[in-house]
Structures are given as structure tokens and as C-alpha cells.
Amino acid sequence: MSEVIKIKKGVDIKLQGEAEKIFATADTPSTYALKPSDFPGIRMKLKVKEGDEVLAGDPIFFDKGRPAITFGSPVSGEIAEVVRGEKRRILEVRVLADKEIRYRDFGSADPASLKRDEVKGKIVEAGMWPLVKQRPYNIVANPDRVPRDIWVSCFDSAPLAPDADFVVHGQEAEFKTGIKALMQLTDGKVHLGLDGRTNPSEAFKVEGAVMHRFTGPHPAGNPGVQMHAVAPINKGETVWTVGLQDVIMIGRLFMSGQFQAQRSVALAGAQVSKPRYYKALIGANVKSILEGNVAAGNNRYISGNILTGNQIPSEGYLSFYDNQITVMPEGGEDQFFGWMAPNFNKFSISRALFNWMMPNKRLNLDANLNGEERAFVVTGEYEKVFPFDIYPVQLLKSIMVKDIEAMENLGIYEVAEEDMALCEVVCTSKIPVQETLREGLDLMLDELGD
Amino acid sequence: MKLFKNILDSVKPHFEAGGKFEKLHPVYDGFATFLFTPGHTSHSGAHVRDAIDLKRTMITVVMAMVPALLFGMWNAGNLHYTALGLAETMTFGDKFLWGAMKIVPMLIVSYGVGLGVEFIFCIIKKHSIQEGYLVSGMLIPLIMPIDIPLWMVAVSVIFAVVIGKEVFGGTGMNILNPALTARAFAFFAYPTYMSGDKVWINTSADAGQSVVDGFSGATVLGSYATGGDVQYSVWDMFMGFIPGSIGETSTVAILIGAAILLYTGIASWRIMLSGVIGALAMGYLFNAFAPHAISPEQQSFMSLPGWQHLIMGGFAFGIVFMATDPVSAAQTNRGKWIYGFLVGFFAIMIRVFNPAYPEGIMMAILFMNVMAPLIDHYVIQANINKRKKRLATVKAA
């Protein structure tokens, strides 16, 4: 077993509402949706129109820039509605699901016996290629490239994230098949980032894959952080990342020949009465999962975790890459002398409040900004939670002035929004860090291509 | 609480677009956000945010300065009555009250004028009030001599806010520490009120009172620089029973402030520690070269044990409250080590080598404020070069 790499910088935000390791059942949702906003850097073009019938795996839309990349339907049924926003931008493509899902058959195969193009072709054909993402830019990978390496983080350190061992249990064969498929896609290595605090599950022991163990606070579970610690991305290099459950899905494709878009989803957060795990498909309507299980009040529903997830309505849809639904109080009340009064129920990495007296207390945090946006004043706070050998403030400033060369020199290739999410959390000046980084990544993508 | 909310809500329409006082919206906003932290929620990115904001950061620094302020009030009264030979007969309360009567008006002038200028800029530039002056307003009186006229405080404050900060774009954009800019301005504009032996202790006597024969108001540094007798013990210097700027004399009070700043994580421990290391390095370097000094005065100053520099003059106050200003200091962690070290190093160098101006910390910090971006530039460049070197290694392989 490889040595344990210690990630020293970061912070674990301890929240109430961790999902109990039990699978609960909920009514099967009747509608599902794919949301183009889940895929930055992609220019969507619809392949279907309202009323069309699709099977699970049939393409719903594709990328105009790279037409080979299609986005498969997670269910069979009828295209119920194309929801559009300003300038007719597509917000959601909703599918009214059949009671019994019908799958398009892409043919089962042992990936080890296939050639690279055959493995790639099968994933692309099944509309599952968007599960493979690339660094730099943190976008859907370009299938025409051969990545230096492929990285799979086998644990999630984000607040209230699903437990990897629990999730993979019973799906060991699918995971191993998925990793074998990924091995065919690179001349380099498939790296598995494992939780160094526990003994890794047998499922993660895949012959040929390189295992690394990490300990430390969040973001130790982020593939970007793990990559940076082992083999950072240099200019001109491409590394692909695939999520743990996405590997399982790819494995399932090769074993069954079908796009079975099932995930184990943790329903978590202080506002959830019984936080537990559910089996759900990509793009599922979350109403049936939440129904009767959420405390009354002004709640915020998030597809994903509190650091990087998207706010959705209580009857919204699970985002493409998410394995978690979080429900937290919205907040939004003015606080009398909130900037001065002591408060034991707030989170802060500084000790300027009094929460330091109870470091292990699990908090029920709301979405208050706790202040107003200001210029960068306090220094050194990003560096406490950002475990990269990169200067985060200087990188953000280079993005703000659109200096591409500086962005490149300061290491933008190595980071994704999730890696800088904690910087945004701890920022005294309330700078929109992730949004700014995305602007920088999009600008680089526009100017330099993928 | 409800009352304040109702008042704010009732007057709010007058300050909004189309209202009678539309242009004064930043003033309303300043008061409203002072009373109530707005319940804005996150709309993009992370859904939860640290409970700290700039106002809490600044108020923590102000709190850290309170021990120095309170001690300064007592010390000013104590020195005043000592000069008049009345220290024995006066109570602690008398001394404190006398100091408070002199210092509170300075605080009022500093905050009143400074915030007034800030409000004017906010109205003109149509942005919300920023919190930087909460700290500067307290710092400025604390680094002034007790006898400085209030109008000079006011003029210095105006200079500091306008030239030291707002011309650069306001809080977060300034190059120099605004409070030190105020002091530097006063020092050069009104030198007779800011240096020499007469300004550090108020010796104004009421009818029937007179200054004790042979009383000297020289600071410890002034005495060393001119080769005169130093009337104060190390204990006096450490506790702060010595003449000097209002807040700078008591190392103990400043250490309490430092502890607050370090424990809360508001100020950089790197700057403080490296500043002390830099001062000790220069101090002991002087000790080593003392036998070769060019004059007996300088020899005596150079022979002063290195560690004693830490408790004399404004060094402790400067390194704890001024050098750690996050905006004007170096911003990278490695840069902070270099910046702090050089602040300490130069502060002691200026002290000893410049008899006309034995307090070196102000000049050292201002000088290093100017140098900080250069330090950061090279630190960042080193990081960039590392990345380029890594790329070259990959290509070669």
C-alpha cells in the first residue's frame, strides 16, 4: 500500500444532518431533466423536440463545438418540455419517464479486450461521455485527446458528502470494470485517490491502477488536490477525472450494455428530518425524495454539497454530476449588530467570534453572506484552506484583469471551482471566488481552445 | 432593536432613487449596515460563508488597541502630574481622567473628521462606506504626542484619508498605511509639535503649580540618541511608565493587543515574529560593532542590548498594529517573512544611525510599505519560475 499523503491545508465544516447509512425508498419520480448549465464550456444543440420518444441512452442534446459529445437520456419516455430562459437559452429538457425503463442496447463487452477507440466509442455512443471531465478547465473531456493520466477520487471530503465505502458496496464488479475501461483510454496511469483515514475497501484494489492514500481536511477528497500532490498538470497536458459513481456507471455500461444512470444519493442537511441514502437516477425530480422529510420554514434546496452545489427548487431536478441533496435554512434576516455580537452558532476559521470554544459542534448554518462584498483586504486567509502551491488571490486578480498569461503562469490549469470553494467560504471580503474562476477558465477556453 | 429597524425602514425611501436625499444613500447605508448586518444570502458559489466580515475584522483590531489606549490615558496623566511634582498626591482616577480629557477629544476629532471625509468620498463615488477607517481612526491618536493641537490631528487625518487612501481607490487599494501617513504628515508639517523633548509630556501648570526643577521630558530614545542620561529602568520601559506617543509606551498593553490579534487570527504572526527577529538581528549586530562606533553617543546607543530595542519607543506598537496592516504589508506568506524582518531591521538601524530622528519604526514601515509589492512580485515570480521549470522537466522527459 502506498504511503499516506497528508493534505495540511483546508477545513472541515461540521454540519448537522449527516445521512445515516441506510437506503430509504421513495416514490419513483415521473419526470427527469438534463440541465445544460451542468456543463460549462459546452454549446448545446437539441437532438430532440417536445413529444419525441426516447430510450435510456438516446441522445437528448449534443455539443455544437464537438458534435461527437452527446448527452444521453437517463430514462426512457417522452420529451415533455424544453424549458428556456432569456435569449431562448435552454434551461432544462424534461423527460416524462415510462413506468418501466426501456434501455437502448449498446452491447456488453469486456473493456480489457477492446481497443481504445472501441471503449471510447461505446461510452460516447451511450451518451455517457460527459461523465468524463478534463483538467484544465474542468469541462467535459475532449474525446479526441489522449490524457496524460486519469484520476478517480474514491472519497468525497465535502460537508455531508456520501460515504464512498457505503456507496460502492455491492457494486465492486461494476467499479472494477469501469476502471478497466478507463485504463484503455490513457497511455499513462489510472490513479485512485483513497481515504487514508480508513482501510480502503477491497473494491478499490484494481490491478493496474495506482492507489494513493490521502488524509487531511476538505478539500483532500478533490481530485485536483490529489493530482497536485502527486503529479501536477503542466501547460499543454490534459488529465481526465471521473467521479466514483460515474466509474460504476461506465462499468455497468460494459457489463449490461445499457446506460443505467443510477446513483446512490445522500439526502442530508439540518433541515432534513431523516437524512438517509436513496437510489436515484441522474436528473431525477427530487420532490418524491424530499416529500414529508423536510422541516417547515424557508429552506434552501441544493443539488450537491453546500460548497459547490446548485440551488434548486423543492421540486427541482438532481444535477448531472451530483450524488447529494442538501437542505439548509435560507436565512436572510438582518442581524442586529451582527458584525460585533458574539455568536456560537456560526462558522469561522478565525477566532474573532466565539465558535472556537466549541470546535466539534455540528452547526446548522444558513445561506447568509454575513457581510457585504468589499475589496481584497485581509490576506493569508485563502492560503489556510487552499492546499495548492498556487497564489490564489493573485490568480483571482489576474482573472479580474483578464491577463491570460498571468493566469497561465499562476496555475489556472490545475484548479477547478471546487478546489477554490473554501476560499470563497472564508473570504472576509465576500468575493465571488468560484464565479470569478469560472470566468477565467471560460476566457482561457475561448482564447486557447481545449 | 425593533425600534431601530422601524426608524431605518421609515426613512429608507428618502434615501433611495427618487427620494429627497438620494445622494446621501451611502450615509444611510453606512448607518443601516452599522446597526444591522444585512441579511443578504449567497446567490452564486458556496452556500455558506464565514461569519467574519470586514467590520468584525476591524472592530477586533480596535478592541486589541483598547489596552494601549487606556494605559495611554493613565500614563499621560501620570507623566503630567509627575512633571508638576504632584504624582504622589493624585489618585489613579485623577490621572486617568486627566489623560482621558486630553485623549477623548483627539479620538472624537479623528473619527469625526476621518469618517466625514470618507462619507464625502462615498457620496461622490457612489459606493458604500468601507470599514478601514474604524482602525485608522483609533490608530492616529495613539501615535500622536499628547500635546498636539486638535486642529493638527484634523489636518493630518484629512491628508491621510485623501492622499493616503482615497486617491488610490479607498480601503484595500492604498499603498501606505493611512495612520502612518497621518503621522508622517504631522511630523514633517509640524516638526516642533512632533519631536524634541517638549511634546511628550504635558507640562502646562495651573496657577500655583510649576514644573519640578531639572525635569526632562526626553523620551528614552531621545536620551540614547543624544548620549544623555536615561532616567527610566527596563521595568519602566516594559510597563510603559515613560514618555512617548500616547499608545506606544506600554509593551505590556501592546502585548495584550498582540495576543488578541494573534489568537483571533486577524493579524499576521509571520510579520510580528519576523519583525522581532529583524530588530534583534540589527540590535545585536550593533552590539558587535559598538567598539568601532564613531562617537561616544553612538557607541552607547550601539551597546544597548539588542532585546531592549523591543521595549523602547514605538517599536512594539509599530510591529503589532502598523506593520501587520494587511493592505500595505506584503501579501504573500513568504513575502511577509521578508517584509517583517526588514521592518524590524531598518527600524533599529534608523534609530541608531539617525540622531535627529531616533524613532525609526515609522520610517521603516513606510519604506517597507513601498517595497512590499516588489517583495511580493519576486515571491510570486519564484512560484511562476518553479512551474516553468517543472514544465521544462516534463518536456525533457
Chai-1 contact restraints between the chains, C-beta under 6 A:
chainA,res_idxA,chainB,res_idxB,connection_type,confidence,min_distance_angstrom,max_distance_angstrom,comment,restraint_id
A,N234,B,R390,contact,1.0,0.0,6.0,A-B,restraint_1
A,N234,B,L391,contact,1.0,0.0,6.0,A-B,restraint_2
A,N234,B,V394,contact,1.0,0.0,6.0,A-B,restraint_3
A,K235,B,L391,contact,1.0,0.0,6.0,A-B,restraint_4
A,I306,B,H47,contact,1.0,0.0,6.0,A-B,restraint_5
A,I306,B,V48,contact,1.0,0.0,6.0,A-B,restraint_6
A,L307,B,A46,contact,1.0,0.0,6.0,A-B,restraint_7
A,G331,B,T41,contact,1.0,0.0,6.0,A-B,restraint_8
A,G332,B,G39,contact,1.0,0.0,6.0,A-B,restraint_9
A,G332,B,T41,contact,1.0,0.0,6.0,A-B,restraint_10
A,E333,B,G39,contact,1.0,0.0,6.0,A-B,restraint_11
A,D334,B,F36,contact,1.0,0.0,6.0,A-B,restraint_12
A,D334,B,P38,contact,1.0,0.0,6.0,A-B,restraint_13
A,D334,B,G39,contact,1.0,0.0,6.0,A-B,restraint_14
A,Q335,B,T37,contact,1.0,0.0,6.0,A-B,restraint_15
A,F336,B,M1,contact,1.0,0.0,6.0,A-B,restraint_16
A,F336,B,F36,contact,1.0,0.0,6.0,A-B,restraint_17
A,G338,B,T37,contact,1.0,0.0,6.0,A-B,restraint_18
A,W339,B,T37,contact,1.0,0.0,6.0,A-B,restraint_19
A,W339,B,D53,contact,1.0,0.0,6.0,A-B,restraint_20
A,W339,B,K55,contact,1.0,0.0,6.0,A-B,restraint_21
A,W339,B,R56,contact,1.0,0.0,6.0,A-B,restraint_22
A,M340,B,I59,contact,1.0,0.0,6.0,A-B,restraint_23
A,K346,B,A51,contact,1.0,0.0,6.0,A-B,restraint_24
A,S348,B,D50,contact,1.0,0.0,6.0,A-B,restraint_25
A,S348,B,A51,contact,1.0,0.0,6.0,A-B,restraint_26
A,S348,B,I52,contact,1.0,0.0,6.0,A-B,restraint_27
A,S350,B,I52,contact,1.0,0.0,6.0,A-B,restraint_28
A,S350,B,T264,contact,1.0,0.0,6.0,A-B,restraint_29
A,S350,B,G265,contact,1.0,0.0,6.0,A-B,restraint_30
A,R351,B,Y263,contact,1.0,0.0,6.0,A-B,restraint_31
A,R351,B,T264,contact,1.0,0.0,6.0,A-B,restraint_32
A,R351,B,G265,contact,1.0,0.0,6.0,A-B,restraint_33
A,A352,B,I52,contact,1.0,0.0,6.0,A-B,restraint_34
A,A352,B,R56,contact,1.0,0.0,6.0,A-B,restraint_35
A,A352,B,T60,contact,1.0,0.0,6.0,A-B,restraint_36
A,A352,B,T264,contact,1.0,0.0,6.0,A-B,restraint_37
A,L353,B,A51,contact,1.0,0.0,6.0,A-B,restraint_38
A,L365,B,V48,contact,1.0,0.0,6.0,A-B,restraint_39
A,A367,B,T41,contact,1.0,0.0,6.0,A-B,restraint_40
A,A367,B,S42,contact,1.0,0.0,6.0,A-B,restraint_41
A,A367,B,H47,contact,1.0,0.0,6.0,A-B,restraint_42
A,N368,B,T41,contact,1.0,0.0,6.0,A-B,restraint_43
A,L369,B,H40,contact,1.0,0.0,6.0,A-B,restraint_44
A,L369,B,S42,contact,1.0,0.0,6.0,A-B,restraint_45
A,L369,B,R49,contact,1.0,0.0,6.0,A-B,restraint_46
A,N370,B,R49,contact,1.0,0.0,6.0,A-B,restraint_47
A,N370,B,A51,contact,1.0,0.0,6.0,A-B,restraint_48
A,N370,B,D53,contact,1.0,0.0,6.0,A-B,restraint_49
A,G371,B,D53,contact,1.0,0.0,6.0,A-B,restraint_50
A,R374,B,L54,contact,1.0,0.0,6.0,A-B,restraint_51
A,A375,B,G172,contact,1.0,0.0,6.0,A-B,restraint_52
A,F376,B,G172,contact,1.0,0.0,6.0,A-B,restraint_53
A,V377,B,L54,contact,1.0,0.0,6.0,A-B,restraint_54
A,V377,B,G172,contact,1.0,0.0,6.0,A-B,restraint_55
A,V377,B,P326,contact,1.0,0.0,6.0,A-B,restraint_56
A,V377,B,V327,contact,1.0,0.0,6.0,A-B,restraint_57
A,V378,B,T57,contact,1.0,0.0,6.0,A-B,restraint_58
A,V378,B,P326,contact,1.0,0.0,6.0,A-B,restraint_59
A,T379,B,P326,contact,1.0,0.0,6.0,A-B,restraint_60
A,T379,B,Q331,contact,1.0,0.0,6.0,A-B,restraint_61
A,E383,B,N333,contact,1.0,0.0,6.0,A-B,restraint_62
A,Y391,B,I380,contact,1.0,0.0,6.0,A-B,restraint_63
A,Q394,B,I380,contact,1.0,0.0,6.0,A-B,restraint_64
A,N409,B,I384,contact,1.0,0.0,6.0,A-B,restraint_65
A,A421,B,A46,contact,1.0,0.0,6.0,A-B,restraint_66
A,E424,B,G45,contact,1.0,0.0,6.0,A-B,restraint_67
A,E424,B,A46,contact,1.0,0.0,6.0,A-B,restraint_68
A,V425,B,A46,contact,1.0,0.0,6.0,A-B,restraint_69
A,V425,B,R49,contact,1.0,0.0,6.0,A-B,restraint_70
A,V425,B,D50,contact,1.0,0.0,6.0,A-B,restraint_71
A,V426,B,D50,contact,1.0,0.0,6.0,A-B,restraint_72
A,T428,B,I52,contact,1.0,0.0,6.0,A-B,restraint_73
A,T428,B,L54,contact,1.0,0.0,6.0,A-B,restraint_74
A,T428,B,T57,contact,1.0,0.0,6.0,A-B,restraint_75
A,P432,B,S44,contact,1.0,0.0,6.0,A-B,restraint_76
A,P432,B,G45,contact,1.0,0.0,6.0,A-B,restraint_77
A,Q434,B,G45,contact,1.0,0.0,6.0,A-B,restraint_78
A,E435,B,S44,contact,1.0,0.0,6.0,A-B,restraint_79
A,E435,B,G45,contact,1.0,0.0,6.0,A-B,restraint_80
